[in-house]
Amino acid sequence: MSKIEWKPGNMVYPIPAVMVSVRDKEGKDNILTVAWVGTVCTNPPMVSISVRPERYSYKALEETGEFVINLTTEELAYATDFCGVRSGRDYDKFKECHLTKEEGSHVAVSMIKESPVNIECKVREAHKYGSHTMFTADVLAVHVDDAYMNENGKFCLENANPIVYSHGTYFTVGEELGTFGYSVKKVTKEKTATAKTSDRIGKERTKPRWKKSRKKK
């Protein structure tokens, strides 16, 4: 196997594609799809989103410093793409995508009810880096859909069929390979076979086997 060298670029894939809801000073709601999103810090909880200044929602982010990250699912794939390619200047995206508004409890921004997780955020800093501005923000509250809570009180996001974005394409998440720390976890004799299978998968698999996304008509 040989490697091909490309010019510098963003190739950290796959990544989550989220719908970010905002509200401007006049009270107009909008949604933009953001793939450049990430975790900044655990304590205090902080996240970041990177947005081009020419995006319609950029002004609202600067004006209010508030937004909500709404995680996406297979069912929301069409809306996720629509909100990324259409402008709030021309469309009411909540209406066009048949999405339901829920008022945030800590920020004056509408959350998307159909999303399994809504993360209320308040901008702490904005850093301009060339094509994008990175907004680092404090997480003020997290709302989760109780439909994905199991009998033990664990939140099972995988049951919502979350989607990811990789180099221009949306995918559903693939099969489970193991839980955090499984590579060093001590196993009983009965679990040896399972551990060996997991180890084989880890060695043999060179890339994720993502499910093909379903086309929306």
Buried (B, 14 or more C-beta within 10 A) or exposed (E): EEEEEEEEEEEEBBBBBBBBBBBBEEEEBBBBBBBBBBEBEEEEBBBBBBBEEEBBBBBBBBEBBBBBBBBBBBBBBBBBBBBBEBBBEEBEBBEBBEBEEBEBEBBEBBBBEBBBBBBBBBBBEBEEEEEBBBBBBBBBBEBBBEEBEEEEEEBEBEBBBBBBBBEEEBBBBEEEEBEEEBEEEEEEEEEEEEBEEBEEEEEEEEEBEBBEBEEEE
